Amino acid sequence: MELRTAERPDIPALGELIEVSGHALSIGYYSPEQADAITRHVFGVDTQLIDDQTYFAIEHENRIVACGGWSKRRTLFGGDQTKTGSDPLLDPATEPARIRAFFVHPSMARRGLGRQLMTACVAASKQAGFSSLELIATMPGEPLYLASGFVVLERFDLDLPGGIHVPVSRMRMAI
């Protein structure tokens, strides 16, 4: 398996992976309606991460089976479809970097790919001068982040179209 920086030509494959992962790995954590709503309205490729070269892909047998990244920008979560306005840079001296958009193909789940992505993100954000990380975790992602050393700061619901409420948590970790 090869971890590499994601590129713009990867966007269609990343989008497919995100959709499959968002639905399949939510089973047991979210209702089908919640999984569909968060996958449709929140999950997606954030092209700014690709342009910033802070988004990674893991390939296996010539297909992307996992993706995730970190950000030096204010946005905490969501794909391009959720963005409005500018996405200013964070100050590494006073603000945490963001962990963003981790997705694993269901056939490759529980094989350490999330940890591999996390290791790359921690190293890169440290090199950029950050001393902490923050993220918004879905319930399926929370176990990975807890095992990586994050702590829950708060839990809240995302209010999505159709009156769907999806529980998530804001988490932070010193690095």
Chimera marker file (.cmm) of the C-alpha trace (Angstrom):
<marker_set name="trace">
<marker id="1" x="0.000" y="0.000" z="0.000" r="1" g="1" b="0" radius="0.5"/>
<marker id="2" x="1.262" y="3.413" z="-0.938" r="1" g="1" b="0" radius="0.5"/>
<marker id="3" x="0.525" y="6.643" z="0.922" r="1" g="1" b="0" radius="0.5"/>
<marker id="4" x="0.889" y="9.715" z="-1.271" r="1" g="1" b="0" radius="0.5"/>
<marker id="5" x="-0.332" y="13.281" z="-1.568" r="1" g="1" b="0" radius="0.5"/>
<marker id="6" x="-3.722" y="13.454" z="-3.296" r="1" g="1" b="0" radius="0.5"/>
<marker id="7" x="-3.940" y="15.349" z="-6.574" r="1" g="1" b="0" radius="0.5"/>
<marker id="8" x="-6.774" y="16.961" z="-8.541" r="1" g="1" b="0" radius="0.5"/>
<marker id="9" x="-7.086" y="13.991" z="-10.964" r="1" g="1" b="0" radius="0.5"/>
<marker id="10" x="-7.938" y="11.860" z="-7.885" r="1" g="1" b="0" radius="0.5"/>
<marker id="11" x="-11.112" y="13.849" z="-7.143" r="1" g="1" b="0" radius="0.5"/>
<marker id="12" x="-13.600" y="11.460" z="-8.845" r="1" g="1" b="0" radius="0.5"/>
<marker id="13" x="-12.096" y="8.414" z="-7.090" r="1" g="1" b="0" radius="0.5"/>
<marker id="14" x="-12.007" y="10.269" z="-3.760" r="1" g="1" b="0" radius="0.5"/>
<marker id="15" x="-15.661" y="11.235" z="-4.171" r="1" g="1" b="0" radius="0.5"/>
<marker id="16" x="-16.647" y="7.618" z="-4.796" r="1" g="1" b="0" radius="0.5"/>
<marker id="17" x="-14.641" y="6.409" z="-1.807" r="1" g="1" b="0" radius="0.5"/>
<marker id="18" x="-16.168" y="9.053" z="0.467" r="1" g="1" b="0" radius="0.5"/>
<marker id="19" x="-19.699" y="8.085" z="-0.554" r="1" g="1" b="0" radius="0.5"/>
<marker id="20" x="-19.158" y="4.332" z="-0.088" r="1" g="1" b="0" radius="0.5"/>
<marker id="21" x="-17.345" y="4.814" z="3.227" r="1" g="1" b="0" radius="0.5"/>
<marker id="22" x="-19.861" y="7.347" z="4.524" r="1" g="1" b="0" radius="0.5"/>
<marker id="23" x="-22.745" y="4.946" z="4.103" r="1" g="1" b="0" radius="0.5"/>
<marker id="24" x="-21.172" y="1.587" z="4.914" r="1" g="1" b="0" radius="0.5"/>
<marker id="25" x="-19.071" y="2.542" z="7.946" r="1" g="1" b="0" radius="0.5"/>
<marker id="26" x="-21.970" y="4.415" z="9.555" r="1" g="1" b="0" radius="0.5"/>
<marker id="27" x="-23.921" y="1.201" z="10.099" r="1" g="1" b="0" radius="0.5"/>
<marker id="28" x="-24.337" y="0.659" z="13.830" r="1" g="1" b="0" radius="0.5"/>
<marker id="29" x="-23.619" y="4.315" z="14.614" r="1" g="1" b="0" radius="0.5"/>
<marker id="30" x="-26.198" y="6.230" z="12.581" r="1" g="1" b="0" radius="0.5"/>
<marker id="31" x="-29.575" y="5.411" z="11.118" r="1" g="1" b="0" radius="0.5"/>
<marker id="32" x="-29.685" y="5.011" z="7.325" r="1" g="1" b="0" radius="0.5"/>
<marker id="33" x="-31.329" y="8.449" z="7.128" r="1" g="1" b="0" radius="0.5"/>
<marker id="34" x="-28.557" y="10.063" z="9.194" r="1" g="1" b="0" radius="0.5"/>
<marker id="35" x="-25.832" y="8.329" z="7.170" r="1" g="1" b="0" radius="0.5"/>
<marker id="36" x="-27.433" y="9.452" z="3.928" r="1" g="1" b="0" radius="0.5"/>
<marker id="37" x="-27.866" y="13.045" z="5.121" r="1" g="1" b="0" radius="0.5"/>
<marker id="38" x="-24.307" y="13.491" z="6.388" r="1" g="1" b="0" radius="0.5"/>
<marker id="39" x="-22.843" y="11.775" z="3.325" r="1" g="1" b="0" radius="0.5"/>
<marker id="40" x="-24.882" y="13.939" z="0.954" r="1" g="1" b="0" radius="0.5"/>
<marker id="41" x="-24.746" y="17.303" z="2.725" r="1" g="1" b="0" radius="0.5"/>
<marker id="42" x="-21.431" y="17.317" z="4.616" r="1" g="1" b="0" radius="0.5"/>
<marker id="43" x="-18.982" y="14.721" z="3.323" r="1" g="1" b="0" radius="0.5"/>
<marker id="44" x="-17.103" y="15.423" z="0.122" r="1" g="1" b="0" radius="0.5"/>
<marker id="45" x="-13.798" y="16.450" z="-1.330" r="1" g="1" b="0" radius="0.5"/>
<marker id="46" x="-12.401" y="19.763" z="-0.087" r="1" g="1" b="0" radius="0.5"/>
<marker id="47" x="-10.279" y="20.834" z="-3.047" r="1" g="1" b="0" radius="0.5"/>
<marker id="48" x="-8.468" y="23.403" z="-0.885" r="1" g="1" b="0" radius="0.5"/>
<marker id="49" x="-6.797" y="20.520" z="0.973" r="1" g="1" b="0" radius="0.5"/>
<marker id="50" x="-5.626" y="19.075" z="-2.332" r="1" g="1" b="0" radius="0.5"/>
<marker id="51" x="-4.366" y="22.468" z="-3.511" r="1" g="1" b="0" radius="0.5"/>
<marker id="52" x="-2.568" y="22.975" z="-0.171" r="1" g="1" b="0" radius="0.5"/>
<marker id="53" x="-1.017" y="19.491" z="-0.569" r="1" g="1" b="0" radius="0.5"/>
<marker id="54" x="-2.252" y="18.480" z="2.886" r="1" g="1" b="0" radius="0.5"/>
<marker id="55" x="-4.579" y="15.654" z="1.772" r="1" g="1" b="0" radius="0.5"/>
<marker id="56" x="-3.347" y="12.093" z="1.423" r="1" g="1" b="0" radius="0.5"/>
<marker id="57" x="-4.502" y="9.006" z="-0.432" r="1" g="1" b="0" radius="0.5"/>
<marker id="58" x="-3.563" y="5.408" z="0.204" r="1" g="1" b="0" radius="0.5"/>
<marker id="59" x="-3.566" y="3.188" z="-2.854" r="1" g="1" b="0" radius="0.5"/>
<marker id="60" x="-3.842" y="-0.578" z="-2.978" r="1" g="1" b="0" radius="0.5"/>
<marker id="61" x="-3.786" y="-2.440" z="-6.281" r="1" g="1" b="0" radius="0.5"/>
<marker id="62" x="-4.095" y="0.827" z="-8.244" r="1" g="1" b="0" radius="0.5"/>
<marker id="63" x="-7.185" y="2.141" z="-6.449" r="1" g="1" b="0" radius="0.5"/>
<marker id="64" x="-7.590" y="4.623" z="-3.637" r="1" g="1" b="0" radius="0.5"/>
<marker id="65" x="-8.735" y="2.744" z="-0.533" r="1" g="1" b="0" radius="0.5"/>
<marker id="66" x="-8.277" y="5.456" z="2.116" r="1" g="1" b="0" radius="0.5"/>
<marker id="67" x="-7.922" y="9.207" z="2.294" r="1" g="1" b="0" radius="0.5"/>
<marker id="68" x="-7.536" y="11.883" z="4.907" r="1" g="1" b="0" radius="0.5"/>
<marker id="69" x="-5.587" y="14.977" z="5.682" r="1" g="1" b="0" radius="0.5"/>
<marker id="70" x="-4.847" y="17.970" z="7.804" r="1" g="1" b="0" radius="0.5"/>
<marker id="71" x="-5.427" y="21.645" z="7.234" r="1" g="1" b="0" radius="0.5"/>
<marker id="72" x="-3.771" y="24.912" z="8.081" r="1" g="1" b="0" radius="0.5"/>
<marker id="73" x="-7.086" y="26.674" z="7.413" r="1" g="1" b="0" radius="0.5"/>
<marker id="74" x="-10.084" y="27.573" z="9.609" r="1" g="1" b="0" radius="0.5"/>
<marker id="75" x="-12.629" y="25.151" z="8.146" r="1" g="1" b="0" radius="0.5"/>
<marker id="76" x="-13.221" y="22.291" z="10.587" r="1" g="1" b="0" radius="0.5"/>
<marker id="77" x="-15.179" y="19.919" z="8.353" r="1" g="1" b="0" radius="0.5"/>
<marker id="78" x="-17.113" y="19.479" z="5.141" r="1" g="1" b="0" radius="0.5"/>
<marker id="79" x="-16.509" y="19.223" z="1.428" r="1" g="1" b="0" radius="0.5"/>
<marker id="80" x="-16.606" y="21.966" z="-1.168" r="1" g="1" b="0" radius="0.5"/>
<marker id="81" x="-20.421" y="21.920" z="-1.146" r="1" g="1" b="0" radius="0.5"/>
<marker id="82" x="-20.482" y="23.231" z="2.450" r="1" g="1" b="0" radius="0.5"/>
<marker id="83" x="-18.114" y="26.176" z="1.954" r="1" g="1" b="0" radius="0.5"/>
<marker id="84" x="-19.114" y="29.801" z="1.901" r="1" g="1" b="0" radius="0.5"/>
<marker id="85" x="-16.593" y="32.604" z="1.636" r="1" g="1" b="0" radius="0.5"/>
<marker id="86" x="-12.868" y="32.507" z="2.226" r="1" g="1" b="0" radius="0.5"/>
<marker id="87" x="-10.979" y="29.916" z="4.240" r="1" g="1" b="0" radius="0.5"/>
<marker id="88" x="-8.242" y="31.900" z="6.009" r="1" g="1" b="0" radius="0.5"/>
<marker id="89" x="-5.004" y="30.439" z="7.280" r="1" g="1" b="0" radius="0.5"/>
<marker id="90" x="-4.600" y="29.514" z="10.937" r="1" g="1" b="0" radius="0.5"/>
<marker id="91" x="-1.826" y="30.893" z="13.149" r="1" g="1" b="0" radius="0.5"/>
<marker id="92" x="0.289" y="27.878" z="14.197" r="1" g="1" b="0" radius="0.5"/>
<marker id="93" x="1.488" y="29.765" z="17.290" r="1" g="1" b="0" radius="0.5"/>
<marker id="94" x="-2.011" y="30.120" z="18.736" r="1" g="1" b="0" radius="0.5"/>
<marker id="95" x="-4.440" y="27.852" z="16.858" r="1" g="1" b="0" radius="0.5"/>
<marker id="96" x="-4.688" y="24.102" z="16.276" r="1" g="1" b="0" radius="0.5"/>
<marker id="97" x="-4.345" y="22.598" z="12.815" r="1" g="1" b="0" radius="0.5"/>
<marker id="98" x="-7.366" y="20.641" z="11.601" r="1" g="1" b="0" radius="0.5"/>
<marker id="99" x="-7.637" y="16.937" z="10.925" r="1" g="1" b="0" radius="0.5"/>
<marker id="100" x="-9.971" y="16.559" z="7.979" r="1" g="1" b="0" radius="0.5"/>
<marker id="101" x="-11.979" y="14.053" z="5.999" r="1" g="1" b="0" radius="0.5"/>
<marker id="102" x="-10.690" y="10.590" z="6.909" r="1" g="1" b="0" radius="0.5"/>
<marker id="103" x="-12.420" y="7.860" z="4.900" r="1" g="1" b="0" radius="0.5"/>
<marker id="104" x="-11.565" y="4.178" z="4.409" r="1" g="1" b="0" radius="0.5"/>
<marker id="105" x="-13.122" y="1.773" z="1.940" r="1" g="1" b="0" radius="0.5"/>
<marker id="106" x="-15.268" y="-0.714" z="3.889" r="1" g="1" b="0" radius="0.5"/>
<marker id="107" x="-13.306" y="-3.664" z="2.462" r="1" g="1" b="0" radius="0.5"/>
<marker id="108" x="-10.116" y="-2.165" z="3.951" r="1" g="1" b="0" radius="0.5"/>
<marker id="109" x="-11.478" y="-1.117" z="7.356" r="1" g="1" b="0" radius="0.5"/>
<marker id="110" x="-9.641" y="-2.081" z="10.545" r="1" g="1" b="0" radius="0.5"/>
<marker id="111" x="-6.276" y="-2.561" z="8.811" r="1" g="1" b="0" radius="0.5"/>
<marker id="112" x="-4.430" y="0.426" z="10.243" r="1" g="1" b="0" radius="0.5"/>
<marker id="113" x="-4.991" y="2.781" z="7.308" r="1" g="1" b="0" radius="0.5"/>
<marker id="114" x="-6.544" y="5.466" z="9.534" r="1" g="1" b="0" radius="0.5"/>
<marker id="115" x="-3.535" y="5.288" z="11.847" r="1" g="1" b="0" radius="0.5"/>
<marker id="116" x="-1.197" y="5.522" z="8.870" r="1" g="1" b="0" radius="0.5"/>
<marker id="117" x="-2.998" y="8.651" z="7.675" r="1" g="1" b="0" radius="0.5"/>
<marker id="118" x="-2.949" y="10.098" z="11.201" r="1" g="1" b="0" radius="0.5"/>
<marker id="119" x="0.802" y="9.528" z="11.517" r="1" g="1" b="0" radius="0.5"/>
<marker id="120" x="1.397" y="11.401" z="8.245" r="1" g="1" b="0" radius="0.5"/>
<marker id="121" x="-0.906" y="14.259" z="9.296" r="1" g="1" b="0" radius="0.5"/>
<marker id="122" x="0.686" y="14.670" z="12.725" r="1" g="1" b="0" radius="0.5"/>
<marker id="123" x="4.191" y="14.732" z="11.244" r="1" g="1" b="0" radius="0.5"/>
<marker id="124" x="3.270" y="17.249" z="8.538" r="1" g="1" b="0" radius="0.5"/>
<marker id="125" x="1.370" y="19.577" z="10.881" r="1" g="1" b="0" radius="0.5"/>
<marker id="126" x="4.237" y="19.500" z="13.395" r="1" g="1" b="0" radius="0.5"/>
<marker id="127" x="6.660" y="20.366" z="10.617" r="1" g="1" b="0" radius="0.5"/>
<marker id="128" x="4.399" y="23.330" z="9.741" r="1" g="1" b="0" radius="0.5"/>
<marker id="129" x="4.758" y="24.611" z="13.319" r="1" g="1" b="0" radius="0.5"/>
<marker id="130" x="1.476" y="23.499" z="14.895" r="1" g="1" b="0" radius="0.5"/>
<marker id="131" x="1.425" y="22.153" z="18.457" r="1" g="1" b="0" radius="0.5"/>
<marker id="132" x="-2.154" y="20.851" z="18.569" r="1" g="1" b="0" radius="0.5"/>
<marker id="133" x="-4.836" y="19.394" z="16.334" r="1" g="1" b="0" radius="0.5"/>
<marker id="134" x="-8.609" y="19.755" z="16.320" r="1" g="1" b="0" radius="0.5"/>
<marker id="135" x="-11.362" y="17.958" z="14.433" r="1" g="1" b="0" radius="0.5"/>
<marker id="136" x="-15.033" y="17.249" z="14.224" r="1" g="1" b="0" radius="0.5"/>
<marker id="137" x="-15.560" y="13.495" z="14.543" r="1" g="1" b="0" radius="0.5"/>
<marker id="138" x="-18.461" y="11.451" z="13.361" r="1" g="1" b="0" radius="0.5"/>
<marker id="139" x="-19.437" y="8.629" z="15.685" r="1" g="1" b="0" radius="0.5"/>
<marker id="140" x="-17.814" y="5.986" z="13.403" r="1" g="1" b="0" radius="0.5"/>
<marker id="141" x="-14.547" y="7.979" z="13.417" r="1" g="1" b="0" radius="0.5"/>
<marker id="142" x="-14.412" y="8.765" z="17.116" r="1" g="1" b="0" radius="0.5"/>
<marker id="143" x="-12.782" y="5.439" z="18.170" r="1" g="1" b="0" radius="0.5"/>
<marker id="144" x="-9.811" y="6.077" z="15.843" r="1" g="1" b="0" radius="0.5"/>
<marker id="145" x="-9.351" y="9.593" z="17.177" r="1" g="1" b="0" radius="0.5"/>
<marker id="146" x="-9.613" y="8.517" z="20.819" r="1" g="1" b="0" radius="0.5"/>
<marker id="147" x="-7.022" y="5.785" z="20.178" r="1" g="1" b="0" radius="0.5"/>
<marker id="148" x="-4.790" y="8.410" z="18.537" r="1" g="1" b="0" radius="0.5"/>
<marker id="149" x="-4.805" y="10.585" z="21.665" r="1" g="1" b="0" radius="0.5"/>
<marker id="150" x="-7.636" y="13.045" z="20.983" r="1" g="1" b="0" radius="0.5"/>
<marker id="151" x="-10.053" y="14.006" z="23.754" r="1" g="1" b="0" radius="0.5"/>
<marker id="152" x="-13.683" y="15.024" z="23.333" r="1" g="1" b="0" radius="0.5"/>
<marker id="153" x="-14.253" y="18.725" z="24.032" r="1" g="1" b="0" radius="0.5"/>
<marker id="154" x="-17.957" y="18.791" z="23.236" r="1" g="1" b="0" radius="0.5"/>
<marker id="155" x="-20.720" y="16.781" z="21.616" r="1" g="1" b="0" radius="0.5"/>
<marker id="156" x="-23.413" y="18.333" z="19.460" r="1" g="1" b="0" radius="0.5"/>
<marker id="157" x="-25.777" y="17.548" z="16.605" r="1" g="1" b="0" radius="0.5"/>
<marker id="158" x="-25.410" y="18.737" z="13.044" r="1" g="1" b="0" radius="0.5"/>
<marker id="159" x="-28.827" y="19.911" z="11.892" r="1" g="1" b="0" radius="0.5"/>
<marker id="160" x="-29.160" y="18.785" z="8.286" r="1" g="1" b="0" radius="0.5"/>
<marker id="161" x="-31.899" y="19.204" z="5.666" r="1" g="1" b="0" radius="0.5"/>
<marker id="162" x="-35.039" y="17.152" z="6.154" r="1" g="1" b="0" radius="0.5"/>
<marker id="163" x="-34.959" y="17.638" z="9.913" r="1" g="1" b="0" radius="0.5"/>
<marker id="164" x="-32.131" y="15.127" z="10.313" r="1" g="1" b="0" radius="0.5"/>
<marker id="165" x="-29.890" y="15.542" z="13.372" r="1" g="1" b="0" radius="0.5"/>
<marker id="166" x="-26.505" y="13.813" z="13.292" r="1" g="1" b="0" radius="0.5"/>
<marker id="167" x="-24.409" y="13.568" z="16.488" r="1" g="1" b="0" radius="0.5"/>
<marker id="168" x="-20.732" y="14.519" z="16.207" r="1" g="1" b="0" radius="0.5"/>
<marker id="169" x="-17.980" y="15.571" z="18.593" r="1" g="1" b="0" radius="0.5"/>
<marker id="170" x="-15.325" y="18.274" z="18.589" r="1" g="1" b="0" radius="0.5"/>
<marker id="171" x="-11.988" y="16.791" z="19.650" r="1" g="1" b="0" radius="0.5"/>
<marker id="172" x="-8.470" y="18.086" z="20.296" r="1" g="1" b="0" radius="0.5"/>
<marker id="173" x="-4.975" y="16.674" z="20.813" r="1" g="1" b="0" radius="0.5"/>
<marker id="174" x="-1.622" y="18.207" z="21.705" r="1" g="1" b="0" radius="0.5"/>
<marker id="175" x="1.218" y="17.096" z="19.428" r="1" g="1" b="0" radius="0.5"/>
<link id1="1" id2="2" r="1" g="1" b="0" radius="0.2"/>
<link id1="2" id2="3" r="1" g="1" b="0" radius="0.2"/>
<link id1="3" id2="4" r="1" g="1" b="0" radius="0.2"/>
<link id1="4" id2="5" r="1" g="1" b="0" radius="0.2"/>
<link id1="5" id2="6" r="1" g="1" b="0" radius="0.2"/>
<link id1="6" id2="7" r="1" g="1" b="0" radius="0.2"/>
<link id1="7" id2="8" r="1" g="1" b="0" radius="0.2"/>
<link id1="8" id2="9" r="1" g="1" b="0" radius="0.2"/>
<link id1="9" id2="10" r="1" g="1" b="0" radius="0.2"/>
<link id1="10" id2="11" r="1" g="1" b="0" radius="0.2"/>
<link id1="11" id2="12" r="1" g="1" b="0" radius="0.2"/>
<link id1="12" id2="13" r="1" g="1" b="0" radius="0.2"/>
<link id1="13" id2="14" r="1" g="1" b="0" radius="0.2"/>
<link id1="14" id2="15" r="1" g="1" b="0" radius="0.2"/>
<link id1="15" id2="16" r="1" g="1" b="0" radius="0.2"/>
<link id1="16" id2="17" r="1" g="1" b="0" radius="0.2"/>
<link id1="17" id2="18" r="1" g="1" b="0" radius="0.2"/>
<link id1="18" id2="19" r="1" g="1" b="0" radius="0.2"/>
<link id1="19" id2="20" r="1" g="1" b="0" radius="0.2"/>
<link id1="20" id2="21" r="1" g="1" b="0" radius="0.2"/>
<link id1="21" id2="22" r="1" g="1" b="0" radius="0.2"/>
<link id1="22" id2="23" r="1" g="1" b="0" radius="0.2"/>
<link id1="23" id2="24" r="1" g="1" b="0" radius="0.2"/>
<link id1="24" id2="25" r="1" g="1" b="0" radius="0.2"/>
<link id1="25" id2="26" r="1" g="1" b="0" radius="0.2"/>
<link id1="26" id2="27" r="1" g="1" b="0" radius="0.2"/>
<link id1="27" id2="28" r="1" g="1" b="0" radius="0.2"/>
<link id1="28" id2="29" r="1" g="1" b="0" radius="0.2"/>
<link id1="29" id2="30" r="1" g="1" b="0" radius="0.2"/>
<link id1="30" id2="31" r="1" g="1" b="0" radius="0.2"/>
<link id1="31" id2="32" r="1" g="1" b="0" radius="0.2"/>
<link id1="32" id2="33" r="1" g="1" b="0" radius="0.2"/>
<link id1="33" id2="34" r="1" g="1" b="0" radius="0.2"/>
<link id1="34" id2="35" r="1" g="1" b="0" radius="0.2"/>
<link id1="35" id2="36" r="1" g="1" b="0" radius="0.2"/>
<link id1="36" id2="37" r="1" g="1" b="0" radius="0.2"/>
<link id1="37" id2="38" r="1" g="1" b="0" radius="0.2"/>
<link id1="38" id2="39" r="1" g="1" b="0" radius="0.2"/>
<link id1="39" id2="40" r="1" g="1" b="0" radius="0.2"/>
<link id1="40" id2="41" r="1" g="1" b="0" radius="0.2"/>
<link id1="41" id2="42" r="1" g="1" b="0" radius="0.2"/>
<link id1="42" id2="43" r="1" g="1" b="0" radius="0.2"/>
<link id1="43" id2="44" r="1" g="1" b="0" radius="0.2"/>
<link id1="44" id2="45" r="1" g="1" b="0" radius="0.2"/>
<link id1="45" id2="46" r="1" g="1" b="0" radius="0.2"/>
<link id1="46" id2="47" r="1" g="1" b="0" radius="0.2"/>
<link id1="47" id2="48" r="1" g="1" b="0" radius="0.2"/>
<link id1="48" id2="49" r="1" g="1" b="0" radius="0.2"/>
<link id1="49" id2="50" r="1" g="1" b="0" radius="0.2"/>
<link id1="50" id2="51" r="1" g="1" b="0" radius="0.2"/>
<link id1="51" id2="52" r="1" g="1" b="0" radius="0.2"/>
<link id1="52" id2="53" r="1" g="1" b="0" radius="0.2"/>
<link id1="53" id2="54" r="1" g="1" b="0" radius="0.2"/>
<link id1="54" id2="55" r="1" g="1" b="0" radius="0.2"/>
<link id1="55" id2="56" r="1" g="1" b="0" radius="0.2"/>
<link id1="56" id2="57" r="1" g="1" b="0" radius="0.2"/>
<link id1="57" id2="58" r="1" g="1" b="0" radius="0.2"/>
<link id1="58" id2="59" r="1" g="1" b="0" radius="0.2"/>
<link id1="59" id2="60" r="1" g="1" b="0" radius="0.2"/>
<link id1="60" id2="61" r="1" g="1" b="0" radius="0.2"/>
<link id1="61" id2="62" r="1" g="1" b="0" radius="0.2"/>
<link id1="62" id2="63" r="1" g="1" b="0" radius="0.2"/>
<link id1="63" id2="64" r="1" g="1" b="0" radius="0.2"/>
<link id1="64" id2="65" r="1" g="1" b="0" radius="0.2"/>
<link id1="65" id2="66" r="1" g="1" b="0" radius="0.2"/>
<link id1="66" id2="67" r="1" g="1" b="0" radius="0.2"/>
<link id1="67" id2="68" r="1" g="1" b="0" radius="0.2"/>
<link id1="68" id2="69" r="1" g="1" b="0" radius="0.2"/>
<link id1="69" id2="70" r="1" g="1" b="0" radius="0.2"/>
<link id1="70" id2="71" r="1" g="1" b="0" radius="0.2"/>
<link id1="71" id2="72" r="1" g="1" b="0" radius="0.2"/>
<link id1="72" id2="73" r="1" g="1" b="0" radius="0.2"/>
<link id1="73" id2="74" r="1" g="1" b="0" radius="0.2"/>
<link id1="74" id2="75" r="1" g="1" b="0" radius="0.2"/>
<link id1="75" id2="76" r="1" g="1" b="0" radius="0.2"/>
<link id1="76" id2="77" r="1" g="1" b="0" radius="0.2"/>
<link id1="77" id2="78" r="1" g="1" b="0" radius="0.2"/>
<link id1="78" id2="79" r="1" g="1" b="0" radius="0.2"/>
<link id1="79" id2="80" r="1" g="1" b="0" radius="0.2"/>
<link id1="80" id2="81" r="1" g="1" b="0" radius="0.2"/>
<link id1="81" id2="82" r="1" g="1" b="0" radius="0.2"/>
<link id1="82" id2="83" r="1" g="1" b="0" radius="0.2"/>
<link id1="83" id2="84" r="1" g="1" b="0" radius="0.2"/>
<link id1="84" id2="85" r="1" g="1" b="0" radius="0.2"/>
<link id1="85" id2="86" r="1" g="1" b="0" radius="0.2"/>
<link id1="86" id2="87" r="1" g="1" b="0" radius="0.2"/>
<link id1="87" id2="88" r="1" g="1" b="0" radius="0.2"/>
<link id1="88" id2="89" r="1" g="1" b="0" radius="0.2"/>
<link id1="89" id2="90" r="1" g="1" b="0" radius="0.2"/>
<link id1="90" id2="91" r="1" g="1" b="0" radius="0.2"/>
<link id1="91" id2="92" r="1" g="1" b="0" radius="0.2"/>
<link id1="92" id2="93" r="1" g="1" b="0" radius="0.2"/>
<link id1="93" id2="94" r="1" g="1" b="0" radius="0.2"/>
<link id1="94" id2="95" r="1" g="1" b="0" radius="0.2"/>
<link id1="95" id2="96" r="1" g="1" b="0" radius="0.2"/>
<link id1="96" id2="97" r="1" g="1" b="0" radius="0.2"/>
<link id1="97" id2="98" r="1" g="1" b="0" radius="0.2"/>
<link id1="98" id2="99" r="1" g="1" b="0" radius="0.2"/>
<link id1="99" id2="100" r="1" g="1" b="0" radius="0.2"/>
<link id1="100" id2="101" r="1" g="1" b="0" radius="0.2"/>
<link id1="101" id2="102" r="1" g="1" b="0" radius="0.2"/>
<link id1="102" id2="103" r="1" g="1" b="0" radius="0.2"/>
<link id1="103" id2="104" r="1" g="1" b="0" radius="0.2"/>
<link id1="104" id2="105" r="1" g="1" b="0" radius="0.2"/>
<link id1="105" id2="106" r="1" g="1" b="0" radius="0.2"/>
<link id1="106" id2="107" r="1" g="1" b="0" radius="0.2"/>
<link id1="107" id2="108" r="1" g="1" b="0" radius="0.2"/>
<link id1="108" id2="109" r="1" g="1" b="0" radius="0.2"/>
<link id1="109" id2="110" r="1" g="1" b="0" radius="0.2"/>
<link id1="110" id2="111" r="1" g="1" b="0" radius="0.2"/>
<link id1="111" id2="112" r="1" g="1" b="0" radius="0.2"/>
<link id1="112" id2="113" r="1" g="1" b="0" radius="0.2"/>
<link id1="113" id2="114" r="1" g="1" b="0" radius="0.2"/>
<link id1="114" id2="115" r="1" g="1" b="0" radius="0.2"/>
<link id1="115" id2="116" r="1" g="1" b="0" radius="0.2"/>
<link id1="116" id2="117" r="1" g="1" b="0" radius="0.2"/>
<link id1="117" id2="118" r="1" g="1" b="0" radius="0.2"/>
<link id1="118" id2="119" r="1" g="1" b="0" radius="0.2"/>
<link id1="119" id2="120" r="1" g="1" b="0" radius="0.2"/>
<link id1="120" id2="121" r="1" g="1" b="0" radius="0.2"/>
<link id1="121" id2="122" r="1" g="1" b="0" radius="0.2"/>
<link id1="122" id2="123" r="1" g="1" b="0" radius="0.2"/>
<link id1="123" id2="124" r="1" g="1" b="0" radius="0.2"/>
<link id1="124" id2="125" r="1" g="1" b="0" radius="0.2"/>
<link id1="125" id2="126" r="1" g="1" b="0" radius="0.2"/>
<link id1="126" id2="127" r="1" g="1" b="0" radius="0.2"/>
<link id1="127" id2="128" r="1" g="1" b="0" radius="0.2"/>
<link id1="128" id2="129" r="1" g="1" b="0" radius="0.2"/>
<link id1="129" id2="130" r="1" g="1" b="0" radius="0.2"/>
<link id1="130" id2="131" r="1" g="1" b="0" radius="0.2"/>
<link id1="131" id2="132" r="1" g="1" b="0" radius="0.2"/>
<link id1="132" id2="133" r="1" g="1" b="0" radius="0.2"/>
<link id1="133" id2="134" r="1" g="1" b="0" radius="0.2"/>
<link id1="134" id2="135" r="1" g="1" b="0" radius="0.2"/>
<link id1="135" id2="136" r="1" g="1" b="0" radius="0.2"/>
<link id1="136" id2="137" r="1" g="1" b="0" radius="0.2"/>
<link id1="137" id2="138" r="1" g="1" b="0" radius="0.2"/>
<link id1="138" id2="139" r="1" g="1" b="0" radius="0.2"/>
<link id1="139" id2="140" r="1" g="1" b="0" radius="0.2"/>
<link id1="140" id2="141" r="1" g="1" b="0" radius="0.2"/>
<link id1="141" id2="142" r="1" g="1" b="0" radius="0.2"/>
<link id1="142" id2="143" r="1" g="1" b="0" radius="0.2"/>
<link id1="143" id2="144" r="1" g="1" b="0" radius="0.2"/>
<link id1="144" id2="145" r="1" g="1" b="0" radius="0.2"/>
<link id1="145" id2="146" r="1" g="1" b="0" radius="0.2"/>
<link id1="146" id2="147" r="1" g="1" b="0" radius="0.2"/>
<link id1="147" id2="148" r="1" g="1" b="0" radius="0.2"/>
<link id1="148" id2="149" r="1" g="1" b="0" radius="0.2"/>
<link id1="149" id2="150" r="1" g="1" b="0" radius="0.2"/>
<link id1="150" id2="151" r="1" g="1" b="0" radius="0.2"/>
<link id1="151" id2="152" r="1" g="1" b="0" radius="0.2"/>
<link id1="152" id2="153" r="1" g="1" b="0" radius="0.2"/>
<link id1="153" id2="154" r="1" g="1" b="0" radius="0.2"/>
<link id1="154" id2="155" r="1" g="1" b="0" radius="0.2"/>
<link id1="155" id2="156" r="1" g="1" b="0" radius="0.2"/>
<link id1="156" id2="157" r="1" g="1" b="0" radius="0.2"/>
<link id1="157" id2="158" r="1" g="1" b="0" radius="0.2"/>
<link id1="158" id2="159" r="1" g="1" b="0" radius="0.2"/>
<link id1="159" id2="160" r="1" g="1" b="0" radius="0.2"/>
<link id1="160" id2="161" r="1" g="1" b="0" radius="0.2"/>
<link id1="161" id2="162" r="1" g="1" b="0" radius="0.2"/>
<link id1="162" id2="163" r="1" g="1" b="0" radius="0.2"/>
<link id1="163" id2="164" r="1" g="1" b="0" radius="0.2"/>
<link id1="164" id2="165" r="1" g="1" b="0" radius="0.2"/>
<link id1="165" id2="166" r="1" g="1" b="0" radius="0.2"/>
<link id1="166" id2="167" r="1" g="1" b="0" radius="0.2"/>
<link id1="167" id2="168" r="1" g="1" b="0" radius="0.2"/>
<link id1="168" id2="169" r="1" g="1" b="0" radius="0.2"/>
<link id1="169" id2="170" r="1" g="1" b="0" radius="0.2"/>
<link id1="170" id2="171" r="1" g="1" b="0" radius="0.2"/>
<link id1="171" id2="172" r="1" g="1" b="0" radius="0.2"/>
<link id1="172" id2="173" r="1" g="1" b="0" radius="0.2"/>
<link id1="173" id2="174" r="1" g="1" b="0" radius="0.2"/>
<link id1="174" id2="175" r="1" g="1" b="0" radius="0.2"/>
</marker_set>
